[in-house]
Amino acid sequence: MAAITTQALVKEYPGGVRGVDGVDVTIADGEFFALLGPSGCGKTTLLRSIAGLETITEGTLIIGDRDVTRLEPGQRGVAMVFQDYALFPHMDVADNIAYPLKIRREPRGARRAVAKEVGDGLSLTGLLERRPGQLSGGQQQRVALARAVATRPEVLLLDEPLSNLDARLRLEARTFLKELQRELGVTTVFVTHDQAEALALADRIAVMREGKLQQVGTPREVFATPATTFVAGFIGSTPMNLLPARVEGGRVRLGEASVPVPRDAEGIVADGAEVVWGARPEYLGWSTEPGAEGIEAEVTVVENLGASVLVTTHAGEHRLQLVLDEDDEPAPGARGWVTARAHRTLLFDAASGRRIAPESAEDDGGTVAGEGRPVEAGA
Amino acid sequence: MTAEPAEQVLAGGGPGRRPRRARRGAAEDVAGLGFLGAGAFVAPALALIGLFLVFPALWTIYLGMTDYRLTGLQAVDPTFVGLDNYERILGDPSFWRSLRLTLVFVLLSGIVGQSLLGFAIAWALRRLSGWLKGIVETLVLAAWVIPASVSSFLWIALLDRRGGTLNALLGTEGTAWLIEHPMPSIIIFNIWVGTAFSMLLFSSALAAVPPSQLESARMAGAGGWAQLRDVVIPNIRGHILTNTLLITLWTFNTFTPYLVTAGGPNGASEILAVYIYNTAIPGGQLGVGAAISLIMLLINLVIALGYLRVGRARAARPAEATAVETAGGGETA
């Protein structure tokens, strides 16, 4: 078991494109860590750099207490499960699982024994003689996992572990993965573009964009206190409402309406500052009684989410979405007031997109990396 | 066909299933031509095949049982001699020597030389990119594209005793390579001519090996050799088989070495195709030549059938695997 530390890690492709651009992150021993971001953000490149499948251009990578920056993939104590599982179609399940042991020249008997033991642990009993082509998607994934953990690696890397499974199986596999990780206690890094998957699985999440870290924090931190408007817009099954606003007389002015200054920004934000006001749809309320804290709006669309509804409203030129309980469902065309609670709203600097909050609060939110951070200037 | 989609979904609907269904449909008269109409469309092709393939083959069988000669009395009026020609051939040590030389030639220049070298070049080029890859590919292809008469002349110029390029390079003036080492000469010549095909075939085969499987092996600590053994070769086994079949047949039948050594000196490089030519044309014994041709055809058939058998045994396994895979996928969904 080992912690992973990257120091100013850069992966530059021929032609000057930087897949990973000065990433500093420490992943604790035994942590379940997610790399999250839209496609092309560098999350897979970072994972492959840790694996050793991409040569690191600059910076250092430390696993445990070893500098592994220049080591071959097989010497890093790292195992990886690929998105397509990459099982060897011509070997049976047992040979697939024990393949790393074959490379280490362990005798065949010992290999079969390990394959059986690991396979039993991953509910592959009775499938050891089959070929990968004869297994279902979920079984194939478990074989790939078994092959990865058969050698007791210090670090387990998972590339989009759930994306090749169908929707129903995905939920099952998610729980299974989390259980397995707890059981093995192995430091695990996984890549995903699905924020819900990252929130559900990870102990901590690193949100990436254009090769840089946007924010590193626990799911709760990333969800409740996103460091930038990008993170705010990316996390959450319904993206955060982000409205351009201005601070006037101790209140946040949104077109015609005004709302109180969010608690985090109180006393920090200057009067007259151009800001972005952010509020999660889940944290907004709807009232048909006029109230001082409300934003007057008209309901335009109501979408059913099962036990709740996603309501789209328009307040002047601004669009606001809110998630309401099914009992409070308003009719399209209804007029009312969108209510926000001061401790559940956020302010971002309009120019940099960074959240306006006291320094200590930022520390709570984990490492924050964004534009203008000294490390990137040096990288 | 209308009832089938539902059945396909139940059966798993794998992409491999569709053609099988379609083939059954094609057996019916979809175009509405009728037997005669359809026959009329196929007839020209069948006539050409009959005229240029089937008839000469049958004619060769007939000639092989006559004492037909290029000149003299038998050229005008050949007589039927039954299996005399075959008896003579099988009792002739020069035939057995030629067959032995041919097997050595096929093994060394075809299977070992062209296949292995072609694979090695394809494997090396895989990592290479840009202009260097282009240059190597062009050079290898050039050897294949150059007409046989030109390339054999180039090799004669290279290996010539007096003023040959190789002698000049090695400082071995006066070594008659084609006379002292006729078999190695034509073996290397044939490798040079034919490697491009194997290289191209293996290049495309290697491109189809899933990179994630190679990377998986690398993660497990596999070096280049282990990756080759455990990932690459199992993935391209079908290509290896096809390539070996084609190379074997082509090398077995090739006549080009005649242009370099003419089978000499004194039959030392007389592979089967050259032996037939030397018997039939300069030797004038067309009947005997036809008989050897038939023997050669039979050997070809045996080789091809052998490969096909291996191929079929191999193909049977993946098909069975996909069938179970689709069924397994349905069960968990």
Interface residues (C-beta under 8 A of the other chain):
Chain A: A51 G52 L53 E72 P73 G74 Q75 V78 A79 M80 F82 Q83 D84 Y85 A86 L87 F88 P89 H90 M91 Y99 P100 K102 I103 R104 R131 G133 Q134 L135 S136 G137 G138 Q139 R147 T151 D166 R168 L169
Chain B: P210 S212 Q213 E215 S216 A217 R218 M219 A220 G221 A222 A226 D230 V231 P234 N235 P318 A321 T322 V324 E325 G328 G329 E331 T332 A333
